[in-house]
Amino acid sequence: MTAPLPDSTSSAAASAAGATTVAIDLGDRRYDILIGSGLFDDASTWSGLPRAAVALIVTNDTVAPLYLERLKRQLAPHYKQVESVVLPDGEQHKNWASLDRVIDHLLAGAADRKTVLYALGGGVIGDLTGFAAAIYMRGVPFVQVPTTLLAQVDSSVGGKTAINHPRGKNMVGAFYQPVRVVADLDTLDTLPDRELSAGLAEIIKYGPIADEAFLAWIEANLDALLARDKSALAHAVKRSCEIKAWVVGQDERESGLRAILNFGHTFGHAIETGLGYGEWLHGEGVACGMVLASELSARLGLMPPAFVDRMTRVIERAGLPVVAPRMPIERWLDLMRVDKKNEGGEIRFVVIESLGKAGLRGAPDALVAEVIEAHTEPGQR
């Protein structure tokens, strides 16, 4: 039986550091998401974490100049050695070569089974570092330190770790939970506008799949979110994490309920893979994918056409794409068949059954083609 979704205040608490804390309840693997400003430089943020001789920070060449030395200073009192691996930035580097660099650094140094990995960056770094932690010596602890809005509200939470394969996004990975997530809202001050919008896509997603009132709040507060108002961002991150914590707590390994978090992702992953990793940001693919998934929901008779218009408006207001790129329909279908939700070769989509409630449905290829054509500019088909 599915537990009820907590309201927007019941599952969060204030921590000693002055942050809001949202808990992921997985029994003995329970962990906290800390959300707030000033967390980086608060010593209590880093207290109570696993201790070891070595800590390894994995980051990229965009984030490193901004935050690497600050994090090293905070960790220095807790570890004999604080080392770092700086990878190239971009989705196209979420691959075996980058993973091998992390593993090679661990093997070449004094890393043992107690070594703690810190993922400092966005979703690419978080996913890759988590996967490295899952497979090094069959599992070492890791901490998520997300510095993008998308990572703070989605990819850093819930234990999905992976790298990409040329044939499909996130197809090589493991479920492996962090021991803490530190979402310092101040890191969003340095986030490019395009990345901020990409993060808003994952925030918008939570409304139609689980919380109609949250969707209305997003629509009313979208200008404040785009202006990086800290109060608005704090609420958006907290509520997004509450919803994801509720889902993950009931279905950690995506055997059922957790699939609803992939609203827009089947179409979106096809866009990312089909265009080449990095051409569209993940959040941009998800945004356009949500428009297509909303259209599919309407054409299956589940939602009225007005819902498609509503989703298109809020996504467009967030500065995100609502028109699909040009790809042959067979290419679309081939890419979407490489999807972890599929069963027996049938493409399954997350659709909205009623506002605030999502489900998984199959759809005939011909109907899917109509959906894509409806949201691709005529000159692009």
Protein Blocks (a to p, Z undefined) as FASTA:
>chain_A
ZZddddfklmgccdfkopacddddehjlgccddddehklmmmklmgoiacdfbdcddddf
klmmmmmmmmmmmmmmmpfbdcdddddedjklmcfklmmmmmmmmmmmmcdfkbccdded
dfklmmmmmmmmmmgghiaadddddfbfklmmmmmgooiacdddfkbghkaccddddfbd
cddfklmmmpcfklmmmmmmmmmmmmmmmomklmmmmmmmmmmmmnopaklmmmmmmmmm
mmmmmmmmmmmnopmmmmmmmgoklmmmmmmmmnoghjacfklmmmmmmmmmmmmmmmno
pacfklmmmmmmmmmmnopafbdcdddfklmmmmmmmcfkbgghiacddddfbghiacdd
dddfklmmmmmmmmgcfklZZ
